[in-house]
Amino acid sequence: MALNAHLDTLKRKHQAMSEAVENAQRAPGVDDLQVASMKKEKLRLKEEINRLSA
């Protein structure tokens, strides 16, 4: 059960990161490096979700 709870937490973080990236890309004057960093974190979360789901 602990693994399922961890996966749910990672999925929520991934969804929140997706929304944050979308909002940042729409906002004027947002630093491109910050957006790139957010995308890397989102990808890292996705990879961990996939690794734990396999």
PDB file of N, CA, C and O in Angstrom, chain B, residues numbered from 101:
ATOM      1  N   MET B 101       0.826  -1.201   0.000  1.00  0.00           N
ATOM      2  CA  MET B 101       0.000   0.000   0.000  1.00  0.00           C
ATOM      3  C   MET B 101       0.865   1.259   0.000  1.00  0.00           C
ATOM      4  O   MET B 101       0.470   2.280  -0.562  1.00  0.00           O
ATOM      5  N   ALA B 102       2.023   1.195   0.615  1.00  0.00           N
ATOM      6  CA  ALA B 102       2.889   2.369   0.678  1.00  0.00           C
ATOM      7  C   ALA B 102       3.359   2.774  -0.714  1.00  0.00           C
ATOM      8  O   ALA B 102       3.510   3.963  -0.996  1.00  0.00           O
ATOM      9  N   LEU B 103       3.591   1.792  -1.588  1.00  0.00           N
ATOM     10  CA  LEU B 103       4.014   2.102  -2.947  1.00  0.00           C
ATOM     11  C   LEU B 103       2.904   2.825  -3.698  1.00  0.00           C
ATOM     12  O   LEU B 103       3.172   3.782  -4.425  1.00  0.00           O
ATOM     13  N   ASN B 104       1.657   2.376  -3.530  1.00  0.00           N
ATOM     14  CA  ASN B 104       0.537   3.034  -4.192  1.00  0.00           C
ATOM     15  C   ASN B 104       0.373   4.469  -3.712  1.00  0.00           C
ATOM     16  O   ASN B 104       0.079   5.362  -4.506  1.00  0.00           O
ATOM     17  N   ALA B 105       0.559   4.687  -2.436  1.00  0.00           N
ATOM     18  CA  ALA B 105       0.451   6.036  -1.887  1.00  0.00           C
ATOM     19  C   ALA B 105       1.561   6.922  -2.443  1.00  0.00           C
ATOM     20  O   ALA B 105       1.334   8.090  -2.756  1.00  0.00           O
ATOM     21  N   HIS B 106       2.751   6.365  -2.562  1.00  0.00           N
ATOM     22  CA  HIS B 106       3.883   7.127  -3.113  1.00  0.00           C
ATOM     23  C   HIS B 106       3.622   7.467  -4.580  1.00  0.00           C
ATOM     24  O   HIS B 106       3.890   8.587  -5.017  1.00  0.00           O
ATOM     25  N   LEU B 107       3.102   6.503  -5.338  1.00  0.00           N
ATOM     26  CA  LEU B 107       2.778   6.754  -6.744  1.00  0.00           C
ATOM     27  C   LEU B 107       1.712   7.837  -6.881  1.00  0.00           C
ATOM     28  O   LEU B 107       1.805   8.696  -7.757  1.00  0.00           O
ATOM     29  N   ASP B 108       0.710   7.795  -6.024  1.00  0.00           N
ATOM     30  CA  ASP B 108      -0.336   8.827  -6.059  1.00  0.00           C
ATOM     31  C   ASP B 108       0.249  10.205  -5.776  1.00  0.00           C
ATOM     32  O   ASP B 108      -0.122  11.188  -6.417  1.00  0.00           O
ATOM     33  N   THR B 109       1.161  10.271  -4.817  1.00  0.00           N
ATOM     34  CA  THR B 109       1.817  11.539  -4.497  1.00  0.00           C
ATOM     35  C   THR B 109       2.627  12.046  -5.681  1.00  0.00           C
ATOM     36  O   THR B 109       2.579  13.232  -6.010  1.00  0.00           O
ATOM     37  N   LEU B 110       3.370  11.149  -6.320  1.00  0.00           N
ATOM     38  CA  LEU B 110       4.159  11.544  -7.488  1.00  0.00           C
ATOM     39  C   LEU B 110       3.265  12.020  -8.627  1.00  0.00           C
ATOM     40  O   LEU B 110       3.592  12.986  -9.316  1.00  0.00           O
ATOM     41  N   LYS B 111       2.146  11.347  -8.823  1.00  0.00           N
ATOM     42  CA  LYS B 111       1.218  11.744  -9.888  1.00  0.00           C
ATOM     43  C   LYS B 111       0.621  13.117  -9.610  1.00  0.00           C
ATOM     44  O   LYS B 111       0.455  13.917 -10.531  1.00  0.00           O
ATOM     45  N   ARG B 112       0.301  13.396  -8.362  1.00  0.00           N
ATOM     46  CA  ARG B 112      -0.228  14.721  -8.009  1.00  0.00           C
ATOM     47  C   ARG B 112       0.830  15.796  -8.226  1.00  0.00           C
ATOM     48  O   ARG B 112       0.526  16.876  -8.732  1.00  0.00           O
ATOM     49  N   LYS B 113       2.071  15.502  -7.845  1.00  0.00           N
ATOM     50  CA  LYS B 113       3.164  16.459  -8.059  1.00  0.00           C
ATOM     51  C   LYS B 113       3.378  16.697  -9.545  1.00  0.00           C
ATOM     52  O   LYS B 113       3.611  17.831  -9.965  1.00  0.00           O
ATOM     53  N   HIS B 114       3.301  15.634 -10.347  1.00  0.00           N
ATOM     54  CA  HIS B 114       3.473  15.755 -11.796  1.00  0.00           C
ATOM     55  C   HIS B 114       2.370  16.628 -12.393  1.00  0.00           C
ATOM     56  O   HIS B 114       2.640  17.483 -13.236  1.00  0.00           O
ATOM     57  N   GLN B 115       1.130  16.412 -11.953  1.00  0.00           N
ATOM     58  CA  GLN B 115       0.011  17.216 -12.449  1.00  0.00           C
ATOM     59  C   GLN B 115       0.176  18.677 -12.057  1.00  0.00           C
ATOM     60  O   GLN B 115      -0.064  19.571 -12.869  1.00  0.00           O
ATOM     61  N   ALA B 116       0.580  18.922 -10.831  1.00  0.00           N
ATOM     62  CA  ALA B 116       0.796  20.291 -10.374  1.00  0.00           C
ATOM     63  C   ALA B 116       1.921  20.955 -11.171  1.00  0.00           C
ATOM     64  O   ALA B 116       1.833  22.135 -11.510  1.00  0.00           O
ATOM     65  N   MET B 117       2.968  20.200 -11.466  1.00  0.00           N
ATOM     66  CA  MET B 117       4.088  20.729 -12.244  1.00  0.00           C
ATOM     67  C   MET B 117       3.636  21.029 -13.669  1.00  0.00           C
ATOM     68  O   MET B 117       4.063  22.025 -14.252  1.00  0.00           O
ATOM     69  N   SER B 118       2.780  20.184 -14.236  1.00  0.00           N
ATOM     70  CA  SER B 118       2.254  20.419 -15.581  1.00  0.00           C
ATOM     71  C   SER B 118       1.499  21.745 -15.635  1.00  0.00           C
ATOM     72  O   SER B 118       1.682  22.542 -16.555  1.00  0.00           O
ATOM     73  N   GLU B 119       0.665  21.962 -14.652  1.00  0.00           N
ATOM     74  CA  GLU B 119      -0.104  23.205 -14.597  1.00  0.00           C
ATOM     75  C   GLU B 119       0.804  24.406 -14.397  1.00  0.00           C
ATOM     76  O   GLU B 119       0.587  25.455 -15.003  1.00  0.00           O
ATOM     77  N   ALA B 120       1.812  24.264 -13.561  1.00  0.00           N
ATOM     78  CA  ALA B 120       2.747  25.359 -13.316  1.00  0.00           C
ATOM     79  C   ALA B 120       3.522  25.708 -14.591  1.00  0.00           C
ATOM     80  O   ALA B 120       3.745  26.884 -14.877  1.00  0.00           O
ATOM     81  N   VAL B 121       3.929  24.696 -15.352  1.00  0.00           N
ATOM     82  CA  VAL B 121       4.657  24.935 -16.600  1.00  0.00           C
ATOM     83  C   VAL B 121       3.751  25.657 -17.597  1.00  0.00           C
ATOM     84  O   VAL B 121       4.178  26.610 -18.248  1.00  0.00           O
ATOM     85  N   GLU B 122       2.508  25.205 -17.716  1.00  0.00           N
ATOM     86  CA  GLU B 122       1.572  25.845 -18.635  1.00  0.00           C
ATOM     87  C   GLU B 122       1.354  27.307 -18.258  1.00  0.00           C
ATOM     88  O   GLU B 122       1.366  28.182 -19.124  1.00  0.00           O
ATOM     89  N   ASN B 123       1.158  27.568 -16.982  1.00  0.00           N
ATOM     90  CA  ASN B 123       0.949  28.945 -16.524  1.00  0.00           C
ATOM     91  C   ASN B 123       2.187  29.802 -16.758  1.00  0.00           C
ATOM     92  O   ASN B 123       2.073  30.962 -17.155  1.00  0.00           O
ATOM     93  N   ALA B 124       3.350  29.247 -16.519  1.00  0.00           N
ATOM     94  CA  ALA B 124       4.596  29.997 -16.694  1.00  0.00           C
ATOM     95  C   ALA B 124       4.822  30.326 -18.168  1.00  0.00           C
ATOM     96  O   ALA B 124       5.304  31.411 -18.493  1.00  0.00           O
ATOM     97  N   GLN B 125       4.479  29.402 -19.055  1.00  0.00           N
ATOM     98  CA  GLN B 125       4.683  29.644 -20.475  1.00  0.00           C
ATOM     99  C   GLN B 125       3.738  30.717 -21.004  1.00  0.00           C
ATOM    100  O   GLN B 125       4.066  31.403 -21.972  1.00  0.00           O
ATOM    101  N   ARG B 126       2.586  30.870 -20.390  1.00  0.00           N
ATOM    102  CA  ARG B 126       1.628  31.890 -20.815  1.00  0.00           C
ATOM    103  C   ARG B 126       1.943  33.262 -20.224  1.00  0.00           C
ATOM    104  O   ARG B 126       1.529  34.285 -20.771  1.00  0.00           O
ATOM    105  N   ALA B 127       2.659  33.287 -19.135  1.00  0.00           N
ATOM    106  CA  ALA B 127       2.947  34.550 -18.449  1.00  0.00           C
ATOM    107  C   ALA B 127       4.056  35.306 -19.176  1.00  0.00           C
ATOM    108  O   ALA B 127       5.066  34.718 -19.564  1.00  0.00           O
ATOM    109  N   PRO B 128       3.862  36.604 -19.358  1.00  0.00           N
ATOM    110  CA  PRO B 128       4.918  37.395 -19.998  1.00  0.00           C
ATOM    111  C   PRO B 128       6.081  37.626 -19.033  1.00  0.00           C
ATOM    112  O   PRO B 128       5.886  37.811 -17.831  1.00  0.00           O
ATOM    113  N   GLY B 129       7.270  37.610 -19.578  1.00  0.00           N
ATOM    114  CA  GLY B 129       8.449  37.935 -18.783  1.00  0.00           C
ATOM    115  C   GLY B 129       8.958  36.828 -17.895  1.00  0.00           C
ATOM    116  O   GLY B 129       9.761  37.085 -16.998  1.00  0.00           O
ATOM    117  N   VAL B 130       8.519  35.605 -18.116  1.00  0.00           N
ATOM    118  CA  VAL B 130       9.002  34.497 -17.312  1.00  0.00           C
ATOM    119  C   VAL B 130      10.349  34.047 -17.867  1.00  0.00           C
ATOM    120  O   VAL B 130      10.536  33.959 -19.080  1.00  0.00           O
ATOM    121  N   ASP B 131      11.270  33.767 -16.975  1.00  0.00           N
ATOM    122  CA  ASP B 131      12.614  33.348 -17.352  1.00  0.00           C
ATOM    123  C   ASP B 131      12.568  31.974 -18.021  1.00  0.00           C
ATOM    124  O   ASP B 131      12.013  31.026 -17.467  1.00  0.00           O
ATOM    125  N   ASP B 132      13.156  31.875 -19.214  1.00  0.00           N
ATOM    126  CA  ASP B 132      13.175  30.613 -19.950  1.00  0.00           C
ATOM    127  C   ASP B 132      13.927  29.522 -19.186  1.00  0.00           C
ATOM    128  O   ASP B 132      13.571  28.346 -19.276  1.00  0.00           O
ATOM    129  N   LEU B 133      14.947  29.898 -18.446  1.00  0.00           N
ATOM    130  CA  LEU B 133      15.693  28.913 -17.664  1.00  0.00           C
ATOM    131  C   LEU B 133      14.829  28.323 -16.547  1.00  0.00           C
ATOM    132  O   LEU B 133      14.948  27.145 -16.208  1.00  0.00           O
ATOM    133  N   GLN B 134      13.973  29.150 -15.991  1.00  0.00           N
ATOM    134  CA  GLN B 134      13.074  28.671 -14.945  1.00  0.00           C
ATOM    135  C   GLN B 134      12.075  27.672 -15.534  1.00  0.00           C
ATOM    136  O   GLN B 134      11.795  26.639 -14.925  1.00  0.00           O
ATOM    137  N   VAL B 135      11.546  27.978 -16.704  1.00  0.00           N
ATOM    138  CA  VAL B 135      10.606  27.067 -17.359  1.00  0.00           C
ATOM    139  C   VAL B 135      11.304  25.754 -17.705  1.00  0.00           C
ATOM    140  O   VAL B 135      10.738  24.678 -17.510  1.00  0.00           O
ATOM    141  N   ALA B 136      12.534  25.840 -18.218  1.00  0.00           N
ATOM    142  CA  ALA B 136      13.290  24.637 -18.556  1.00  0.00           C
ATOM    143  C   ALA B 136      13.530  23.783 -17.307  1.00  0.00           C
ATOM    144  O   ALA B 136      13.433  22.557 -17.362  1.00  0.00           O
ATOM    145  N   SER B 137      13.835  24.419 -16.212  1.00  0.00           N
ATOM    146  CA  SER B 137      14.056  23.703 -14.957  1.00  0.00           C
ATOM    147  C   SER B 137      12.775  23.004 -14.503  1.00  0.00           C
ATOM    148  O   SER B 137      12.815  21.868 -14.031  1.00  0.00           O
ATOM    149  N   MET B 138      11.657  23.679 -14.647  1.00  0.00           N
ATOM    150  CA  MET B 138      10.373  23.094 -14.277  1.00  0.00           C
ATOM    151  C   MET B 138      10.054  21.889 -15.165  1.00  0.00           C
ATOM    152  O   MET B 138       9.531  20.881 -14.688  1.00  0.00           O
ATOM    153  N   LYS B 139      10.370  21.998 -16.448  1.00  0.00           N
ATOM    154  CA  LYS B 139      10.132  20.886 -17.369  1.00  0.00           C
ATOM    155  C   LYS B 139      11.012  19.685 -17.025  1.00  0.00           C
ATOM    156  O   LYS B 139      10.566  18.542 -17.123  1.00  0.00           O
ATOM    157  N   LYS B 140      12.245  19.935 -16.626  1.00  0.00           N
ATOM    158  CA  LYS B 140      13.140  18.842 -16.234  1.00  0.00           C
ATOM    159  C   LYS B 140      12.607  18.130 -14.997  1.00  0.00           C
ATOM    160  O   LYS B 140      12.651  16.902 -14.916  1.00  0.00           O
ATOM    161  N   GLU B 141      12.109  18.894 -14.044  1.00  0.00           N
ATOM    162  CA  GLU B 141      11.542  18.300 -12.831  1.00  0.00           C
ATOM    163  C   GLU B 141      10.306  17.476 -13.186  1.00  0.00           C
ATOM    164  O   GLU B 141      10.107  16.385 -12.653  1.00  0.00           O
ATOM    165  N   LYS B 142       9.480  18.002 -14.087  1.00  0.00           N
ATOM    166  CA  LYS B 142       8.292  17.278 -14.531  1.00  0.00           C
ATOM    167  C   LYS B 142       8.689  15.956 -15.187  1.00  0.00           C
ATOM    168  O   LYS B 142       8.068  14.924 -14.932  1.00  0.00           O
ATOM    169  N   LEU B 143       9.713  15.983 -16.025  1.00  0.00           N
ATOM    170  CA  LEU B 143      10.201  14.773 -16.687  1.00  0.00           C
ATOM    171  C   LEU B 143      10.762  13.784 -15.674  1.00  0.00           C
ATOM    172  O   LEU B 143      10.540  12.579 -15.793  1.00  0.00           O
ATOM    173  N   ARG B 144      11.487  14.285 -14.681  1.00  0.00           N
ATOM    174  CA  ARG B 144      12.044  13.415 -13.650  1.00  0.00           C
ATOM    175  C   ARG B 144      10.921  12.699 -12.893  1.00  0.00           C
ATOM    176  O   ARG B 144      11.018  11.506 -12.605  1.00  0.00           O
ATOM    177  N   LEU B 145       9.861  13.437 -12.575  1.00  0.00           N
ATOM    178  CA  LEU B 145       8.720  12.837 -11.892  1.00  0.00           C
ATOM    179  C   LEU B 145       8.067  11.762 -12.763  1.00  0.00           C
ATOM    180  O   LEU B 145       7.727  10.682 -12.279  1.00  0.00           O
ATOM    181  N   LYS B 146       7.897  12.068 -14.047  1.00  0.00           N
ATOM    182  CA  LYS B 146       7.279  11.121 -14.973  1.00  0.00           C
ATOM    183  C   LYS B 146       8.114   9.840 -15.069  1.00  0.00           C
ATOM    184  O   LYS B 146       7.569   8.736 -15.060  1.00  0.00           O
ATOM    185  N   GLU B 147       9.427   9.994 -15.161  1.00  0.00           N
ATOM    186  CA  GLU B 147      10.296   8.827 -15.241  1.00  0.00           C
ATOM    187  C   GLU B 147      10.226   7.983 -13.971  1.00  0.00           C
ATOM    188  O   GLU B 147      10.244   6.754 -14.041  1.00  0.00           O
ATOM    189  N   GLU B 148      10.147   8.624 -12.830  1.00  0.00           N
ATOM    190  CA  GLU B 148      10.051   7.875 -11.569  1.00  0.00           C
ATOM    191  C   GLU B 148       8.730   7.148 -11.479  1.00  0.00           C
ATOM    192  O   GLU B 148       8.674   6.010 -11.013  1.00  0.00           O
ATOM    193  N   ILE B 149       7.651   7.804 -11.926  1.00  0.00           N
ATOM    194  CA  ILE B 149       6.338   7.146 -11.939  1.00  0.00           C
ATOM    195  C   ILE B 149       6.395   5.905 -12.818  1.00  0.00           C
ATOM    196  O   ILE B 149       5.925   4.837 -12.425  1.00  0.00           O
ATOM    197  N   ASN B 150       6.965   6.046 -13.999  1.00  0.00           N
ATOM    198  CA  ASN B 150       7.070   4.906 -14.914  1.00  0.00           C
ATOM    199  C   ASN B 150       7.935   3.793 -14.331  1.00  0.00           C
ATOM    200  O   ASN B 150       7.605   2.615 -14.464  1.00  0.00           O
ATOM    201  N   ARG B 151       9.032   4.161 -13.692  1.00  0.00           N
ATOM    202  CA  ARG B 151       9.936   3.168 -13.112  1.00  0.00           C
ATOM    203  C   ARG B 151       9.246   2.383 -11.993  1.00  0.00           C
ATOM    204  O   ARG B 151       9.387   1.163 -11.902  1.00  0.00           O
ATOM    205  N   LEU B 152       8.511   3.085 -11.157  1.00  0.00           N
ATOM    206  CA  LEU B 152       7.844   2.414 -10.040  1.00  0.00           C
ATOM    207  C   LEU B 152       6.601   1.638 -10.472  1.00  0.00           C
ATOM    208  O   LEU B 152       6.188   0.693  -9.800  1.00  0.00           O
ATOM    209  N   SER B 153       6.015   2.038 -11.585  1.00  0.00           N
ATOM    210  CA  SER B 153       4.824   1.344 -12.079  1.00  0.00           C
ATOM    211  C   SER B 153       5.159   0.042 -12.789  1.00  0.00           C
ATOM    212  O   SER B 153       4.319  -0.852 -12.887  1.00  0.00           O
ATOM    213  N   ALA B 154       6.382  -0.063 -13.280  1.00  0.00           N
ATOM    214  CA  ALA B 154       6.773  -1.256 -14.052  1.00  0.00           C
ATOM    215  C   ALA B 154       6.976  -2.472 -13.174  1.00  0.00           C
ATOM    216  O   ALA B 154       7.306  -3.548 -13.675  1.00  0.00           O
TER     217      ALA B 154
END
